[in-house]
Amino acid sequence: MTKDDCIFCKIAKGEIPSSTVYETPDFKCFLDLAPANKGHALLIPKNHYSNVFDIDADTAGRLFSLATEIARAIKEETGCEGMNLVQNNGECAGQTVHHFHLHFIPRFKDDGVGLGWPQGKADPEENNKLAEAIRKRI
């Protein structure tokens, strides 16, 4: 997908209308058209980054700093009891729009929204080896 084909790039440029929650020169937050719950919003960088593997640390840091303010505002307005922040990377992880975006999904008791996965069992020795291998790459 190129920037020219990207629906979120078009929303960022104002070519496609959106219910904008908040906007800066670098970021845009808008309500999701297919919400999991009332107040479900998306935060995107206006520059095109396909996913978390492509976004630079400075942009990601500023995005997540802004995310805390947006999350608090959504909580205050909707009265939600909790919130999921969801960010998918790659089709196998559920990413359908290949432009980095962060979902804010307000949660209410017994709302029926499911975001779980089957829990596996970790081997402590394998985990220690994997942690060491990953640590070497940071």
DSSP file (Angstrom, degrees, kcal/mol; ACC not computed):
  #  RESIDUE AA STRUCTURE BP1 BP2  ACC     N-H-->O    O-->H-N    N-H-->O    O-->H-N    TCO  KAPPA ALPHA  PHI   PSI    X-CA   Y-CA   Z-CA
    1    1 A M              0   0    0      0, 0.0     2,-0.2     0, 0.0    49,-0.0   0.000 360.0 360.0 360.0 135.0    0.0    0.0    0.0
    2    2 A T    >>  -     0   0    0      1,-0.1     3,-0.9     0, 0.0     4,-0.8  -0.588 360.0-104.8-101.0 168.5    1.3    3.5   -0.9
    3    3 A K  G >4 S+     0   0    0      1,-0.2     3,-0.6    -2,-0.2     6,-0.1   0.844 121.4  59.5 -59.3 -32.8    0.5    6.7    0.8
    4    4 A D  G 34 S+     0   0    0      1,-0.2    -1,-0.2     5,-0.1     6,-0.0   0.791 110.2  41.0 -67.8 -27.4   -1.7    7.6   -2.2
    5    5 A D  G <4 S+     0   0    0     -3,-0.9     2,-0.5     4,-0.0    -1,-0.2   0.515  89.7 111.8 -94.1  -7.6   -3.9    4.5   -1.5
    6    6 A C    <X  -     0   0    0     -4,-0.8     4,-1.9    -3,-0.6     5,-0.1  -0.553  53.6-158.1 -81.7 120.3   -4.0    4.8    2.3
    7    7 A I  H  > S+     0   0    0     -2,-0.5     4,-2.1     1,-0.2    -1,-0.2   0.862  95.2  52.3 -62.4 -36.2   -7.4    5.7    3.8
    8    8 A F  H  > S+     0   0    0      2,-0.2     4,-2.6     1,-0.2    -1,-0.2   0.852 106.4  52.7 -72.4 -32.5   -5.7    7.0    7.0
    9    9 A C  H  > S+     0   0    0      2,-0.2     4,-1.8     1,-0.2     6,-0.2   0.898 110.3  49.2 -63.9 -39.2   -3.4    9.3    4.9
   10   10 A K  H  <>S+     0   0    0     -4,-1.9     5,-2.3     2,-0.2     6,-1.1   0.889 111.7  47.8 -67.3 -39.3   -6.5   10.6    3.2
   11   11 A I  H ><5S+     0   0    0     -4,-2.1     3,-1.1     4,-0.2    -2,-0.2   0.919 109.9  53.3 -65.1 -43.1   -8.2   11.2    6.5
   12   12 A A  H 3<5S+     0   0    0     -4,-2.6    -2,-0.2     1,-0.3    -1,-0.2   0.854 110.9  46.7 -60.0 -36.1   -5.1   12.9    7.9
   13   13 A K  T 3<5S-     0   0    0     -4,-1.8    -1,-0.3    -5,-0.1    -2,-0.2   0.510 116.1-114.4 -84.4  -5.3   -5.1   15.3    4.9
   14   14 A G  T < 5S+     0   0    0     -3,-1.1    -3,-0.2    -4,-0.5    -2,-0.1   0.598  83.0 122.8  82.4  10.5   -8.8   16.0    5.2
   15   15 A E  S   <S+     0   0    0     -5,-2.3    -4,-0.2    -6,-0.2    -5,-0.1   0.771  77.3  40.5 -75.0 -25.9   -9.7   14.3    1.9
   16   16 A I  S    S-     0   0    0     -6,-1.1    -2,-0.2    -9,-0.1    -1,-0.2  -0.991  96.8-119.2-120.9 128.7  -12.0   12.0    3.7
   17   17 A P        +     0   0    0      0, 0.0     2,-0.3     0, 0.0    -6,-0.1  -0.293  35.6 176.7 -67.7 152.1  -14.2   13.5    6.5
   18   18 A S        -     0   0    0     -7,-0.1     2,-1.4    -4,-0.0    14,-0.1  -0.974  42.7-106.1-148.1 159.3  -13.9   12.2   10.0
   19   19 A S        -     0   0    0     12,-0.4    12,-2.2    -2,-0.3     2,-0.3  -0.722  49.3-152.1 -86.3  88.3  -15.3   12.9   13.5
   20   20 A T  E     +A   30   0A   0     -2,-1.4    10,-0.3    10,-0.2     3,-0.1  -0.459  26.3 178.1 -73.9 128.2  -12.1   14.5   14.7
   21   21 A V  E    S-     0   0A   0      8,-3.1     2,-0.3     1,-0.4     9,-0.2   0.825  71.7 -10.8 -90.9 -42.5  -11.5   14.3   18.5
   22   22 A Y  E     -A   29   0A   0      7,-1.6     7,-3.0     2,-0.0    -1,-0.4  -0.982  62.5-171.7-160.4 146.3   -8.1   16.1   18.5
   23   23 A E  E     +A   28   0A   0     -2,-0.3     5,-0.2     5,-0.2    -3,-0.0  -0.994   8.1 172.0-149.4 140.1   -5.6   17.3   15.9
   24   24 A T        -     0   0    0      3,-2.6    -2,-0.0    -2,-0.3     0, 0.0  -0.764  55.5 -90.8-127.7 176.6   -2.0   18.7   15.9
   25   25 A P  S    S+     0   0    0      0, 0.0     3,-0.1     0, 0.0    21,-0.0   0.784 127.9  32.3 -60.8 -23.9    0.2   19.3   12.9
   26   26 A D  S    S+     0   0    0      1,-0.1    20,-3.3    20,-0.1    21,-0.5   0.643 120.2  39.2-107.8 -18.1    1.7   15.8   13.4
   27   27 A F  E     - B   0  45A   0     18,-0.3    -3,-2.6    19,-0.1     2,-0.4  -0.926  52.5-164.3-137.1 156.0   -1.3   13.7   14.7
   28   28 A K  E     -AB  23  44A   0     16,-2.3    16,-2.8    -2,-0.3     2,-0.4  -0.994   2.9-166.1-141.2 135.5   -5.0   13.2   14.3
   29   29 A C  E     +AB  22  43A   0     -7,-3.0    -8,-3.1    -2,-0.4    -7,-1.6  -0.983  19.8 163.8-120.7 131.6   -7.4   11.4   16.6
   30   30 A F  E     -AB  20  42A   0     12,-2.2    12,-3.0    -2,-0.4   -10,-0.2  -0.966  40.8 -92.3-145.9 158.4  -10.9   10.5   15.3
   31   31 A L  E     - B   0  41A   0    -12,-2.2   -12,-0.4    -2,-0.3    10,-0.3  -0.496  45.4-110.8 -75.2 141.2  -13.8    8.3   16.2
   32   32 A D        -     0   0    0      8,-2.6     7,-0.1    -2,-0.2     8,-0.1  -0.462  12.9-143.5 -71.3 138.3  -13.9    4.8   14.6
   33   33 A L  S    S+     0   0    0      1,-0.3    -1,-0.1    -2,-0.2    -2,-0.0   0.674 101.8  39.3 -76.8 -17.2  -16.6    4.3   12.0
   34   34 A A  S    S-     0   0    0      6,-0.0    -1,-0.3     3,-0.0    -2,-0.0  -0.589  91.6-169.7-127.5  68.8  -17.1    0.6   13.2
   35   35 A P        -     0   0    0      0, 0.0     3,-0.1     0, 0.0    70,-0.1  -0.271  29.8-152.3 -71.6 144.2  -16.7    1.1   16.9
   36   36 A A  S    S-     0   0    0      1,-0.3     2,-0.3    77,-0.0    69,-0.1   0.785  88.4  -5.2 -74.7 -30.1  -16.4   -1.7   19.4
   37   37 A N  S >  S-     0   0    0     70,-0.0     3,-2.0    76,-0.0    -1,-0.3  -0.960  97.4 -69.9-154.6 163.3  -18.0    0.6   22.0
   38   38 A K  T 3  S+     0   0    0     -2,-0.3     3,-0.1     1,-0.3    40,-0.0  -0.401 121.8  27.0 -58.5 130.2  -19.2    4.2   22.2
   39   39 A G  T 3  S+     0   0    0      1,-0.3     2,-0.3    -7,-0.1    -1,-0.3   0.397  78.3 156.4  95.2  -1.9  -16.1    6.5   22.2
   40   40 A H    <   +     0   0    0     -3,-2.0    -8,-2.6    -8,-0.1    -1,-0.3  -0.429  21.6 176.3 -59.8 119.9  -13.8    4.0   20.3
   41   41 A A  E     -BC  31 104A   0     63,-1.8    63,-2.7   -10,-0.3     2,-0.4  -0.837  25.8-141.0-128.4 162.6  -11.2    6.3   18.7
   42   42 A L  E     -BC  30 103A   0    -12,-3.0   -12,-2.2    -2,-0.3     2,-0.5  -0.978   6.9-157.9-124.9 138.7   -8.1    6.0   16.6
   43   43 A L  E     +BC  29 102A   0     59,-2.1    59,-2.2    -2,-0.4   -14,-0.2  -0.979  19.9 175.0-116.2 126.1   -4.9    8.0   16.9
   44   44 A I  E     -B   28   0A   0    -16,-2.8   -16,-2.3    -2,-0.5     2,-0.3  -0.941  33.6-121.4-128.2 149.6   -2.6    8.2   13.9
   45   45 A P  E     -B   27   0A   0      0, 0.0   -18,-0.3     0, 0.0     4,-0.2  -0.702  26.3-133.2 -77.6 144.7    0.6   10.0   12.9
   46   46 A K  S    S+     0   0    0    -20,-3.3     2,-0.2    -2,-0.3   -19,-0.1   0.845  89.6  77.4 -70.7 -32.1   -0.1   12.2    9.9
   47   47 A N  S    S-     0   0    0    -21,-0.5     2,-0.6     1,-0.1   -21,-0.0  -0.527  98.7-104.4 -72.3 146.8    3.0   10.9    8.2
   48   48 A H        +     0   0    0     -2,-0.2     2,-0.4    51,-0.1    -2,-0.1  -0.635  46.8 163.7 -81.5 119.9    2.7    7.4    6.8
   49   49 A Y        -     0   0    0     -2,-0.6    51,-4.0    -4,-0.2     6,-0.1  -0.997  30.7-146.0-127.9 129.7    4.3    4.6    8.9
   50   50 A S        -     0   0    0     -2,-0.4     2,-0.3    49,-0.3    40,-0.2   0.884  68.5 -36.2 -65.4 -39.0    3.1    1.1    8.0
   51   51 A N  S >> S-     0   0    0     49,-0.1     3,-1.5    47,-0.1     4,-1.3  -0.906  79.0 -63.6-167.3-172.8    3.4   -0.3   11.5
   52   52 A V  T 34 S+     0   0    0      1,-0.3     8,-0.1    -2,-0.3    37,-0.1   0.749 124.8  62.5 -64.0 -23.8    5.4   -0.2   14.8
   53   53 A F  T 34 S+     0   0    0      1,-0.2    -1,-0.3    -4,-0.0    36,-0.0   0.708 110.1  39.5 -74.5 -18.4    8.4   -1.6   13.0
   54   54 A D  T <4 S+     0   0    0     -3,-1.5    -2,-0.2     2,-0.1    -1,-0.2   0.678  91.8  96.8-102.3 -23.0    8.5    1.5   10.7
   55   55 A I  S  < S-     0   0    0     -4,-1.3     2,-0.1     1,-0.1    -6,-0.0  -0.450  73.6-121.9 -76.5 141.3    7.7    4.3   13.1
   56   56 A D     >  -     0   0    0     -2,-0.1     4,-2.5     1,-0.1     5,-0.2  -0.449  20.9-114.7 -81.2 157.4   10.7    6.2   14.6
   57   57 A A  H  > S+     0   0    0      1,-0.2     4,-2.5     2,-0.2     5,-0.2   0.842 112.6  53.7 -61.9 -37.8   11.1    6.4   18.4
   58   58 A D  H  > S+     0   0    0      2,-0.2     4,-2.3     1,-0.2    -1,-0.2   0.945 112.0  43.6 -64.2 -48.1   10.6   10.2   18.6
   59   59 A T  H  > S+     0   0    0      1,-0.2     4,-2.5     2,-0.2    -2,-0.2   0.923 114.8  50.0 -63.0 -44.4    7.2   10.0   16.8
   60   60 A A  H  X S+     0   0    0     -4,-2.5     4,-2.6     1,-0.2     5,-0.2   0.905 110.5  50.4 -61.3 -41.8    6.1    7.0   18.8
   61   61 A G  H  X S+     0   0    0     -4,-2.5     4,-1.9     1,-0.2    -1,-0.2   0.915 112.3  45.6 -63.5 -43.8    7.1    8.7   22.0
   62   62 A R  H  X S+     0   0    0     -4,-2.3     4,-2.1     2,-0.2    -1,-0.2   0.880 112.6  52.4 -67.4 -36.7    5.1   11.8   21.2
   63   63 A L  H  X S+     0   0    0     -4,-2.5     4,-2.1     1,-0.2    -2,-0.2   0.935 111.2  45.3 -63.3 -47.5    2.1    9.7   20.0
   64   64 A F  H  X S+     0   0    0     -4,-2.6     4,-1.2     2,-0.2    -1,-0.2   0.813 110.1  55.0 -70.4 -28.9    2.0    7.7   23.3
   65   65 A S  H  X S+     0   0    0     -4,-1.9     4,-0.9    -5,-0.2     3,-0.4   0.929 111.4  44.6 -65.1 -44.6    2.4   10.9   25.4
   66   66 A L  H  X S+     0   0    0     -4,-2.1     4,-2.2     1,-0.2     3,-0.4   0.850 104.6  65.4 -64.8 -35.2   -0.6   12.3   23.6
   67   67 A A  H  X S+     0   0    0     -4,-2.1     4,-2.8     1,-0.2    -1,-0.2   0.843  95.3  56.7 -58.6 -35.4   -2.4    9.0   24.0
   68   68 A T  H  X S+     0   0    0     -4,-1.2     4,-1.9    -3,-0.4    -1,-0.2   0.900 108.8  46.3 -64.9 -39.1   -2.5    9.4   27.8
   69   69 A E  H  X S+     0   0    0     -4,-0.9     4,-2.0    -3,-0.4    -2,-0.2   0.912 114.2  47.5 -68.0 -42.6   -4.3   12.7   27.4
   70   70 A I  H  X S+     0   0    0     -4,-2.2     4,-2.7     2,-0.2     5,-0.2   0.915 110.0  52.7 -65.3 -43.4   -6.8   11.3   24.9
   71   71 A A  H  X S+     0   0    0     -4,-2.8     4,-2.4     1,-0.2    -1,-0.2   0.919 109.8  48.4 -59.5 -44.2   -7.5    8.2   27.0
   72   72 A R  H  X S+     0   0    0     -4,-1.9     4,-2.5    -5,-0.2    -1,-0.2   0.905 111.9  49.5 -62.8 -41.1   -8.3   10.4   30.1
   73   73 A A  H  X S+     0   0    0     -4,-2.0     4,-2.3     2,-0.2    -2,-0.2   0.908 111.5  48.3 -66.0 -41.8  -10.6   12.6   28.1
   74   74 A I  H  X S+     0   0    0     -4,-2.7     4,-2.8     2,-0.2     6,-0.4   0.918 112.2  50.0 -63.9 -42.7  -12.5    9.6   26.6
   75   75 A K  H  X S+     0   0    0     -4,-2.4     4,-2.1    -5,-0.2     5,-0.4   0.928 111.8  47.6 -61.3 -45.8  -12.8    8.0   30.1
   76   76 A E  H  < S+     0   0    0     -4,-2.5    -1,-0.2     1,-0.2    -2,-0.2   0.902 117.3  42.3 -62.4 -41.3  -14.2   11.3   31.5
   77   77 A E  H  < S+     0   0    0     -4,-2.3    -2,-0.2    -5,-0.2    -1,-0.2   0.887 123.1  34.5 -76.6 -39.5  -16.7   11.8   28.7
   78   78 A T  H  < S-     0   0    0     -4,-2.8    -2,-0.2    -5,-0.2    -3,-0.2   0.707  93.8-134.1 -89.8 -20.2  -17.9    8.2   28.3
   79   79 A G     <  +     0   0    0     -4,-2.1    -3,-0.1    -5,-0.3    -4,-0.1   0.713  42.3 173.0  72.3  19.8  -17.7    7.2   32.0
   80   80 A C        -     0   0    0     -6,-0.4    28,-0.2    -5,-0.4    -1,-0.2  -0.198  35.5-141.0 -61.8 154.6  -16.1    3.9   30.9
   81   81 A E  S    S-     0   0    0     26,-2.1     2,-0.3     1,-0.1    27,-0.2   0.626  78.7  -8.5 -91.9 -16.2  -14.8    1.6   33.7
   82   82 A G  E     -D  107   0A   0     25,-1.5    25,-2.9     2,-0.0     2,-0.3  -0.925  64.1-137.8-162.7-178.4  -11.6    0.6   31.7
   83   83 A M  E     -D  106   0A   0     -2,-0.3     2,-0.5    23,-0.3   -12,-0.0  -0.966   4.8-144.6-157.3 137.6  -10.0    0.9   28.3
   84   84 A N  E     -D  105   0A   0     21,-2.4    21,-2.9    -2,-0.3     2,-0.6  -0.898   9.4-158.5 -99.0 131.8   -8.1   -1.2   25.9
   85   85 A L  E     -D  104   0A   0     -2,-0.5     2,-0.4    19,-0.2    19,-0.2  -0.967  21.4-174.6-104.3 119.7   -5.3    0.4   23.9
   86   86 A V  E     +D  103   0A   0     17,-1.6    17,-3.3    -2,-0.6     2,-0.3  -0.949  17.6 173.1-124.1 134.7   -4.8   -1.8   20.9
   87   87 A Q        -     0   0    0     -2,-0.4     2,-0.3    15,-0.2    15,-0.1  -0.894  14.2-162.8-143.1 108.8   -2.2   -1.6   18.2
   88   88 A N        -     0   0    0     -2,-0.3     2,-0.4    13,-0.3    13,-0.3  -0.688   2.3-164.3 -96.9 145.1   -1.9   -4.4   15.6
   89   89 A N        +     0   0    0     -2,-0.3   -38,-0.1     1,-0.2     4,-0.1  -0.937  57.1   1.7-134.1 110.2    1.1   -5.0   13.4
   90   90 A G  S > >S-     0   0    0     -2,-0.4     5,-2.2   -40,-0.2     3,-1.3   0.119  84.9 -86.6  93.5 149.9    0.9   -7.2   10.3
   91   91 A E  G > 5S+     0   0    0      1,-0.3     3,-2.0     3,-0.2    -1,-0.1   0.872 125.4  58.1 -59.2 -40.2   -2.1   -9.1    8.8
   92   92 A C  G 3 5S+     0   0    0      1,-0.3    -1,-0.3     2,-0.1    -2,-0.1   0.712 106.0  51.8 -66.4 -17.0   -1.5  -12.1   11.0
   93   93 A A  G < 5S-     0   0    0     -3,-1.3    -1,-0.3    -4,-0.1    -2,-0.2   0.331 129.1 -96.1 -98.0   5.1   -1.9   -9.8   14.1
   94   94 A G  T < 5S+     0   0    0     -3,-2.0     2,-0.4     1,-0.3    -3,-0.2   0.529  70.6 152.1  96.5   6.5   -5.2   -8.4   12.8
   95   95 A Q      < +     0   0    0     -5,-2.2    -1,-0.3     1,-0.2     3,-0.1  -0.593   9.1 165.4 -74.0 124.6   -3.9   -5.2   11.1
   96   96 A T        +     0   0    0     -2,-0.4     2,-0.6     1,-0.3    -1,-0.2   0.663  66.6  51.5-111.4 -26.4   -6.3   -4.3    8.3
   97   97 A V  S    S-     0   0    0      2,-0.1     2,-1.8     4,-0.0    -1,-0.3  -0.966  77.8-145.9-112.5 119.3   -5.2   -0.7    7.6
   98   98 A H        +     0   0    0     -2,-0.6     2,-0.3    -3,-0.1   -47,-0.1  -0.356  69.1  96.7 -89.5  59.3   -1.4   -0.6    7.0
   99   99 A H  S    S-     0   0    0     -2,-1.8   -49,-0.3   -51,-0.1    -2,-0.1  -0.964  89.8 -99.1-139.5 123.7   -0.9    2.9    8.6
  100  100 A F        +     0   0    0    -51,-4.0     2,-0.3    -2,-0.3   -49,-0.1  -0.155  56.8 163.3 -47.6 129.4    0.2    2.9   12.2
  101  101 A H        -     0   0    0    -13,-0.3     2,-0.5   -57,-0.2   -13,-0.3  -0.990  31.3-144.2-152.5 147.9   -2.8    3.5   14.4
  102  102 A L  E     -C   43   0A   0    -59,-2.2   -59,-2.1    -2,-0.3     2,-0.3  -0.956  17.2-144.8-115.5 124.2   -3.7    3.1   18.0
  103  103 A H  E     -CD  42  86A   0    -17,-3.3   -17,-1.6    -2,-0.5     2,-0.5  -0.695   5.0-160.0 -87.7 139.1   -7.2    2.1   19.1
  104  104 A F  E     -CD  41  85A   0    -63,-2.7   -63,-1.8    -2,-0.3   -19,-0.2  -0.976  14.5-176.7-112.9 111.3   -8.8    3.5   22.2
  105  105 A I  E     - D   0  84A   0    -21,-2.9   -21,-2.4    -2,-0.5   -65,-0.1  -0.891  17.1-144.6-116.4 102.7  -11.6    1.1   23.2
  106  106 A P  E     - D   0  83A   0      0, 0.0     2,-0.4     0, 0.0   -23,-0.3  -0.378  19.5-149.0 -62.6 141.2  -13.7    2.2   26.2
  107  107 A R  E     - D   0  82A   0    -25,-2.9   -26,-2.1   -70,-0.1   -25,-1.5  -0.930  16.1-175.2-122.0 141.5  -14.8   -0.8   28.3
  108  108 A F    >   -     0   0    0     -2,-0.4     3,-1.6   -28,-0.2     5,-0.2  -0.944  43.3 -83.3-129.3 149.2  -17.9   -1.3   30.4
  109  109 A K  T 3  S+     0   0    0     -2,-0.3   -27,-0.0     1,-0.3     0, 0.0  -0.274 113.8   0.4 -54.5 131.1  -18.8   -4.2   32.6
  110  110 A D  T 3  S+     0   0    0      1,-0.1    -1,-0.3     3,-0.1    -3,-0.0   0.813  84.0 145.1  59.4  34.7  -20.4   -7.0   30.6
  111  111 A D    <   -     0   0    0     -3,-1.6    -2,-0.1     2,-0.1     3,-0.1   0.604  57.8-129.7 -79.5 -10.0  -20.0   -5.1   27.3
  112  112 A G        +     0   0    0      1,-0.3     2,-0.4    -4,-0.2    -1,-0.1   0.481  58.7 141.4  78.7   0.8  -19.4   -8.3   25.3
  113  113 A V        -     0   0    0     -5,-0.2     2,-0.5     2,-0.0    -1,-0.3  -0.654  37.1-156.3 -78.1 127.4  -16.3   -6.9   23.6
  114  114 A G        +     0   0    0     -2,-0.4    -1,-0.0    -3,-0.1     0, 0.0  -0.916  34.5 151.0-112.4 127.0  -13.7   -9.7   23.4
  115  115 A L        +     0   0    0     -2,-0.5    -1,-0.1     2,-0.1    -2,-0.0   0.090  41.6 119.7-132.6  20.9   -9.9   -9.1   23.1
  116  116 A G        -     0   0    0      3,-0.0    -2,-0.0     1,-0.0     0, 0.0  -0.221  41.2-160.7 -87.2 175.2   -8.6  -12.2   24.8
  117  117 A W        -     0   0    0     -2,-0.0     2,-0.2     0, 0.0    -2,-0.1  -0.970  37.2 -86.6-147.7 156.7   -6.4  -15.1   23.7
  118  118 A P        -     0   0    0      0, 0.0     2,-0.4     0, 0.0     0, 0.0  -0.494  47.2-125.5 -67.7 132.4   -5.8  -18.6   25.0
  119  119 A Q        -     0   0    0     -2,-0.2     2,-0.1     1,-0.0    -3,-0.0  -0.661  25.7-160.5 -84.7 128.9   -3.1  -18.5   27.6
  120  120 A G        -     0   0    0     -2,-0.4     2,-0.5     1,-0.0    -1,-0.0  -0.195  21.3-106.7 -90.5-171.9   -0.2  -20.8   27.1
  121  121 A K        -     0   0    0     -2,-0.1     2,-0.3     2,-0.0    -1,-0.0  -0.987  29.8-145.2-123.7 124.8    2.3  -22.1   29.6
  122  122 A A        -     0   0    0     -2,-0.5     3,-0.1     4,-0.0     0, 0.0  -0.642   8.5-134.8 -91.2 143.6    5.8  -20.7   29.5
  123  123 A D     >  -     0   0    0     -2,-0.3     4,-2.8     1,-0.1     5,-0.2  -0.878  15.4-144.5 -92.0 120.2    9.0  -22.7   30.3
  124  124 A P  H  > S+     0   0    0      0, 0.0     4,-2.4     0, 0.0     5,-0.2   0.867  98.3  50.1 -56.1 -40.3   11.1  -20.5   32.6
  125  125 A E  H  > S+     0   0    0      2,-0.2     4,-2.0     1,-0.2     5,-0.2   0.929 112.5  46.4 -65.5 -44.7   14.4  -21.7   31.0
  126  126 A E  H  > S+     0   0    0      1,-0.2     4,-2.7     2,-0.2     5,-0.2   0.914 111.8  52.6 -61.9 -42.3   13.2  -21.1   27.5
  127  127 A N  H  X S+     0   0    0     -4,-2.8     4,-3.0     1,-0.2    -2,-0.2   0.912 108.1  50.2 -61.2 -42.9   11.9  -17.6   28.6
  128  128 A N  H  X S+     0   0    0     -4,-2.4     4,-2.1    -5,-0.2    -1,-0.2   0.908 112.3  47.1 -62.5 -41.8   15.3  -16.7   30.1
  129  129 A K  H  X S+     0   0    0     -4,-2.0     4,-2.2     2,-0.2    -2,-0.2   0.916 114.6  46.6 -65.2 -43.6   17.1  -17.7   26.9
  130  130 A L  H  X S+     0   0    0     -4,-2.7     4,-2.6     2,-0.2     5,-0.2   0.914 110.8  52.1 -65.7 -42.7   14.6  -15.8   24.7
  131  131 A A  H  X S+     0   0    0     -4,-3.0     4,-2.6    -5,-0.2    -1,-0.2   0.908 110.8  48.5 -59.2 -42.5   14.8  -12.7   27.0
  132  132 A E  H  X S+     0   0    0     -4,-2.1     4,-1.6    -5,-0.2    -1,-0.2   0.911 111.5  49.3 -64.6 -42.5   18.6  -12.8   26.7
  133  133 A A  H  X S+     0   0    0     -4,-2.2     4,-0.6     2,-0.2    -2,-0.2   0.908 114.2  44.8 -64.4 -42.3   18.5  -13.1   22.9
  134  134 A I  H >X S+     0   0    0     -4,-2.6     3,-1.5     1,-0.2     4,-0.5   0.922 108.5  57.4 -67.0 -43.5   16.0  -10.2   22.6
  135  135 A R  H >< S+     0   0    0     -4,-2.6     3,-1.1     1,-0.3    -1,-0.2   0.852 100.5  58.4 -55.3 -37.4   17.9   -8.1   25.0
  136  136 A K  H 3< S+     0   0    0     -4,-1.6    -1,-0.3     1,-0.2    -2,-0.2   0.735 103.7  53.0 -65.7 -22.7   21.0   -8.4   22.8
  137  137 A R  H <<        0   0    0     -3,-1.5    -1,-0.2    -4,-0.6    -2,-0.2   0.534 360.0 360.0 -91.5  -7.0   19.1   -6.9   19.9
  138  138 A I    <<        0   0    0     -3,-1.1    -1,-0.2    -4,-0.5    -2,-0.2   0.460 360.0 360.0 -87.7 360.0   18.0   -3.8   21.8
